[in-house]
Amino acid sequence: MDFTFHDLKAKGISDLDGNLQAKQAISGHKNIGQTARYDRKTKEVPVVGGEHEKY
């Protein structure tokens, strides 16, 4: 497997519930821009029929 510490950190931040400010407080980043780069959570978009697609 090929991954780095930054990949693990991004996964952890992406899996957290909450807004960027809450994620920033937990991750220890000094500014919100750093946290935003690590937050890779996909957004769920509602579609006809009640199912969700991820983008």
C-alpha positions as CSV (number, residue, x, y, z in Angstrom):
1,M,0.0,0.0,0.0
2,D,1.2,3.5,-0.9
3,F,0.1,6.2,1.5
4,T,1.6,8.9,3.7
5,F,0.9,10.5,7.0
6,H,-0.9,13.3,5.2
7,D,-3.2,10.8,3.6
8,L,-4.2,9.5,7.0
9,K,-4.6,13.0,8.4
10,A,-6.9,13.9,5.4
11,K,-9.0,10.8,6.0
12,G,-9.4,11.6,9.7
13,I,-10.4,15.2,9.0
14,S,-12.7,14.2,6.2
15,D,-14.5,11.7,8.4
16,L,-15.2,14.2,11.2
17,D,-18.6,15.6,11.5
18,G,-18.9,19.4,11.8
19,N,-17.9,22.5,10.0
20,L,-14.4,23.6,9.0
21,Q,-14.0,25.6,12.3
22,A,-14.6,22.6,14.4
23,K,-12.3,20.5,12.2
24,Q,-9.6,23.2,12.5
25,A,-9.8,23.1,16.3
26,I,-9.4,19.3,16.4
27,S,-6.7,19.1,13.8
28,G,-4.5,21.9,15.2
29,H,-4.2,23.9,12.0
30,K,-3.3,27.6,12.4
31,N,-5.6,28.8,9.6
32,I,-8.8,27.6,8.0
33,G,-7.1,27.2,4.6
34,Q,-4.9,24.4,5.8
35,T,-7.9,22.5,7.2
36,A,-9.9,23.1,3.9
37,R,-7.1,21.4,1.9
38,Y,-7.3,18.3,4.1
39,D,-11.1,18.1,4.1
40,R,-11.8,15.8,1.2
41,K,-15.3,14.6,2.1
42,T,-17.5,14.1,-0.9
43,K,-20.8,15.9,-1.0
44,E,-24.0,13.9,-1.3
45,V,-26.5,15.2,-3.9
46,P,-30.1,14.2,-3.7
47,V,-31.5,12.6,-6.9
48,V,-34.9,11.6,-8.2
49,G,-36.2,8.6,-6.3
50,G,-34.6,9.5,-2.9
51,E,-31.2,7.9,-3.6
52,H,-28.0,9.8,-3.1
53,E,-25.0,10.1,-5.5
54,K,-21.6,11.1,-4.4
55,Y,-19.5,13.7,-6.3
